Amino acid sequence: MKILVPVKQVASLDGDFTLADDGELREGEPTWRLNEWDEFSLEAAVQLSEAADGEVVVVSVGPERVEEALRACLARGADRAIRVWGEGLAGAADPLSLASVLAAVARAEAPALILCGAQSADAAHAATGVALAGLLDLPRVAVVSAIERDGRHLTVQRELEGGAVEVLRIAPPCLLTVQTGINRPRQPTLRAIRQARMKPVAVAGPAELALEPAVVLAGAGSRTVGLRERPRSAGAKLLEGAPADVAARITEIVKESLAR
Amino acid sequence: MLAEARRGRLRPVSVELIGAACALSEEGAGPVTVALIGADAETHAAAVDVVGVEHVLVVPTPQPAFEAHVMQTAVAALIERRAPSLVLAGHTIDSLGFAPALAACGGHGFASDVTAIHWGEHGAVVQRGAYGDRLIAELDFPGRQTVVLLLRPGAFALAATDRASPGATVERIELDLAGCARTEHVELRDPPTGDVDIAKADFVLALGRGVGTAEQLERLERVADAIGATVAVSGPLVEAGWAERSRKVGQSGNTVAPRVYLAFGISGAAQHVAGMSRSRMIIAVNSDPGARIFDVAHYGAVADLFVIAAELERSFA
């Protein structure tokens, strides 16, 4: 069973960042890391692959720095990696244009299963995976919280609002988007990290994938016209003072609110 | 706009969608049509017929449970027939299963988790959060005849459902949806009942990642007991295996609106806020002054939550 796992390297904004006047994000020294959701989709893929003697191929769209995220995936059990990049692809950032790039890779690889993270930590559209399934005309289930092999089928669970769970069956080839918490992603051993350096990371450009960057960009679902910091003013009235005073004030507010 | 029902009940986000659609209509986006798609669609027709809604489309589906591929086919057929400028649906687990594919295959504009929409000269301009809501991105959709938008639950005002106006035309549309399903529904499992229904609590003590360890969570559970609060948690605590799923507040957990929501060590991720923003009094304690929870809270304290918890136990006694 060949499993394709599209992953994303995301900037962590835990630290400082600035926005330029043009609304562009100026990443001073951003920490780049593998998208949290993709740690879970990768682990799910590796577990399924280990049980069925399969192959896990990770793919990511992005410049050279993305190789670090792909190596991290290789250290966590992926067999090989593909980085897609090239002239004209820099603007392919929204879920629909990313899906069209990934669709070209999926057509070339013809996997039995595609496992995506349910969303990315940065833009959080939660859309690339299902858009990809649409373009490939593959059956899919979004926001999956359990996967079990069931003969030729997969039995999966979908976690709904309010904590209810839908159990459903789906037949490969298919695509699932995976929720965090579905498994416990393994931490790579030093040995695995060393071995990952030996595993192949292929680089594919638009030409190899028969992609026309202009067409990819025209397929974007939206155009970003502005990016700014969220205003903070409308927020909480701050309670200040010694902890005992703050607690006393909270107690007062709670009791008043409950009595109303 | 697409109304969403589960287990025979219209979901609250649908009423917000109607509110958002009517507001856009007043800005000049055109008439509002509500599409009810599902085996029991007809039963909700009266509920969505409120002031501002001009048409109601009832589209029966072969199977009772939501099925993403059936939904995609049905909505694609409605877009084909009605050529709407905007298709509004909730940013919900169901929508995430079909809307991105619908937009990708149909060549439509698309944005999810939308928190504000304005209708301008060149169509819709929307806002959505990025980087855990620390940034706001503004998007537009040049050249798109139809734009599919998924709206964040809780971000839009509810429609005035009490102003029933049996004025909308109701049309039943029969689509050939047999054979469109590509997944097989096995069952819908209720949430684990656990020991308590946090949605019914008046006073919730919500605990997040800032709690640190399972032992410290237990300590705070005792504080909750002492001050008469019901413990709820954010997603990471459930994922870590420290708390029951039934205690989870957020988009994929419970939605609560208690009289008091006391949030300790909760950063305020959008997923979490979606499940508690309608609480009547929100008080947040977090050591990080930049935590997003302070934006939705009415009162906040930048402090060590354990110190405040210990003091609270005393001041409540």
Boltz contact constraints between the chains, C-beta under 6 A:
constraints:
  - contact:
      token1: [A, 13]
      token2: [B, 131]
      max_distance: 6.0
  - contact:
      token1: [A, 13]
      token2: [B, 134]
      max_distance: 6.0
  - contact:
      token1: [A, 96]
      token2: [B, 104]
      max_distance: 6.0
  - contact:
      token1: [A, 99]
      token2: [B, 104]
      max_distance: 6.0
  - contact:
      token1: [A, 122]
      token2: [B, 131]
      max_distance: 6.0
  - contact:
      token1: [A, 123]
      token2: [B, 130]
      max_distance: 6.0
  - contact:
      token1: [A, 125]
      token2: [B, 112]
      max_distance: 6.0
  - contact:
      token1: [A, 126]
      token2: [B, 96]
      max_distance: 6.0
  - contact:
      token1: [A, 126]
      token2: [B, 112]
      max_distance: 6.0
  - contact:
      token1: [A, 127]
      token2: [B, 100]
      max_distance: 6.0
  - contact:
      token1: [A, 127]
      token2: [B, 112]
      max_distance: 6.0
  - contact:
      token1: [A, 130]
      token2: [B, 100]
      max_distance: 6.0
  - contact:
      token1: [A, 130]
      token2: [B, 101]
      max_distance: 6.0
  - contact:
      token1: [A, 131]
      token2: [B, 100]
      max_distance: 6.0
  - contact:
      token1: [A, 131]
      token2: [B, 104]
      max_distance: 6.0
  - contact:
      token1: [A, 133]
      token2: [B, 101]
      max_distance: 6.0
  - contact:
      token1: [A, 134]
      token2: [B, 101]
      max_distance: 6.0
  - contact:
      token1: [A, 134]
      token2: [B, 104]
      max_distance: 6.0
  - contact:
      token1: [A, 134]
      token2: [B, 105]
      max_distance: 6.0
  - contact:
      token1: [A, 135]
      token2: [B, 104]
      max_distance: 6.0
  - contact:
      token1: [A, 139]
      token2: [B, 182]
      max_distance: 6.0
  - contact:
      token1: [A, 142]
      token2: [B, 96]
      max_distance: 6.0
  - contact:
      token1: [A, 142]
      token2: [B, 97]
      max_distance: 6.0
  - contact:
      token1: [A, 143]
      token2: [B, 93]
      max_distance: 6.0
  - contact:
      token1: [A, 159]
      token2: [B, 252]
      max_distance: 6.0
  - contact:
      token1: [A, 160]
      token2: [B, 93]
      max_distance: 6.0
  - contact:
      token1: [A, 162]
      token2: [B, 254]
      max_distance: 6.0
  - contact:
      token1: [A, 163]
      token2: [B, 191]
      max_distance: 6.0
  - contact:
      token1: [A, 163]
      token2: [B, 245]
      max_distance: 6.0
  - contact:
      token1: [A, 163]
      token2: [B, 253]
      max_distance: 6.0
  - contact:
      token1: [A, 164]
      token2: [B, 190]
      max_distance: 6.0
  - contact:
      token1: [A, 164]
      token2: [B, 191]
      max_distance: 6.0
  - contact:
      token1: [A, 165]
      token2: [B, 189]
      max_distance: 6.0
  - contact:
      token1: [A, 166]
      token2: [B, 188]
      max_distance: 6.0
  - contact:
      token1: [A, 167]
      token2: [B, 186]
      max_distance: 6.0
  - contact:
      token1: [A, 167]
      token2: [B, 187]
      max_distance: 6.0
  - contact:
      token1: [A, 168]
      token2: [B, 183]
      max_distance: 6.0
  - contact:
      token1: [A, 168]
      token2: [B, 185]
      max_distance: 6.0
  - contact:
      token1: [A, 168]
      token2: [B, 186]
      max_distance: 6.0
  - contact:
      token1: [A, 169]
      token2: [B, 184]
      max_distance: 6.0
  - contact:
      token1: [A, 170]
      token2: [B, 183]
      max_distance: 6.0
  - contact:
      token1: [A, 181]
      token2: [B, 239]
      max_distance: 6.0
  - contact:
      token1: [A, 221]
      token2: [B, 103]
      max_distance: 6.0
  - contact:
      token1: [A, 221]
      token2: [B, 109]
      max_distance: 6.0
  - contact:
      token1: [A, 221]
      token2: [B, 110]
      max_distance: 6.0
  - contact:
      token1: [A, 222]
      token2: [B, 109]
      max_distance: 6.0
  - contact:
      token1: [A, 222]
      token2: [B, 111]
      max_distance: 6.0
  - contact:
      token1: [A, 222]
      token2: [B, 139]
      max_distance: 6.0
  - contact:
      token1: [A, 222]
      token2: [B, 141]
      max_distance: 6.0
  - contact:
      token1: [A, 223]
      token2: [B, 140]
      max_distance: 6.0
  - contact:
      token1: [A, 223]
      token2: [B, 142]
      max_distance: 6.0
  - contact:
      token1: [A, 224]
      token2: [B, 137]
      max_distance: 6.0
  - contact:
      token1: [A, 224]
      token2: [B, 139]
      max_distance: 6.0
  - contact:
      token1: [A, 225]
      token2: [B, 138]
      max_distance: 6.0
  - contact:
      token1: [A, 225]
      token2: [B, 140]
      max_distance: 6.0
  - contact:
      token1: [A, 226]
      token2: [B, 138]
      max_distance: 6.0
  - contact:
      token1: [A, 227]
      token2: [B, 135]
      max_distance: 6.0
  - contact:
      token1: [A, 227]
      token2: [B, 137]
      max_distance: 6.0
  - contact:
      token1: [A, 228]
      token2: [B, 136]
      max_distance: 6.0
  - contact:
      token1: [A, 230]
      token2: [B, 136]
      max_distance: 6.0
  - contact:
      token1: [A, 235]
      token2: [B, 294]
      max_distance: 6.0
  - contact:
      token1: [A, 235]
      token2: [B, 295]
      max_distance: 6.0
  - contact:
      token1: [A, 236]
      token2: [B, 294]
      max_distance: 6.0
  - contact:
      token1: [A, 236]
      token2: [B, 297]
      max_distance: 6.0
  - contact:
      token1: [A, 236]
      token2: [B, 299]
      max_distance: 6.0
  - contact:
      token1: [A, 236]
      token2: [B, 300]
      max_distance: 6.0
  - contact:
      token1: [A, 237]
      token2: [B, 299]
      max_distance: 6.0
  - contact:
      token1: [A, 238]
      token2: [B, 300]
      max_distance: 6.0
  - contact:
      token1: [A, 239]
      token2: [B, 299]
      max_distance: 6.0
  - contact:
      token1: [A, 239]
      token2: [B, 301]
      max_distance: 6.0
  - contact:
      token1: [A, 243]
      token2: [B, 307]
      max_distance: 6.0
  - contact:
      token1: [A, 243]
      token2: [B, 308]
      max_distance: 6.0
  - contact:
      token1: [A, 243]
      token2: [B, 311]
      max_distance: 6.0
  - contact:
      token1: [A, 244]
      token2: [B, 311]
      max_distance: 6.0
  - contact:
      token1: [A, 246]
      token2: [B, 301]
      max_distance: 6.0
  - contact:
      token1: [A, 247]
      token2: [B, 308]
      max_distance: 6.0
  - contact:
      token1: [A, 247]
      token2: [B, 311]
      max_distance: 6.0
  - contact:
      token1: [A, 247]
      token2: [B, 312]
      max_distance: 6.0
  - contact:
      token1: [A, 247]
      token2: [B, 315]
      max_distance: 6.0
  - contact:
      token1: [A, 248]
      token2: [B, 315]
      max_distance: 6.0
  - contact:
      token1: [A, 250]
      token2: [B, 283]
      max_distance: 6.0
  - contact:
      token1: [A, 251]
      token2: [B, 315]
      max_distance: 6.0
  - contact:
      token1: [A, 251]
      token2: [B, 316]
      max_distance: 6.0
  - contact:
      token1: [A, 254]
      token2: [B, 260]
      max_distance: 6.0
  - contact:
      token1: [A, 257]
      token2: [B, 259]
      max_distance: 6.0
  - contact:
      token1: [A, 257]
      token2: [B, 260]
      max_distance: 6.0
  - contact:
      token1: [A, 257]
      token2: [B, 281]
      max_distance: 6.0
  - contact:
      token1: [A, 258]
      token2: [B, 259]
      max_distance: 6.0
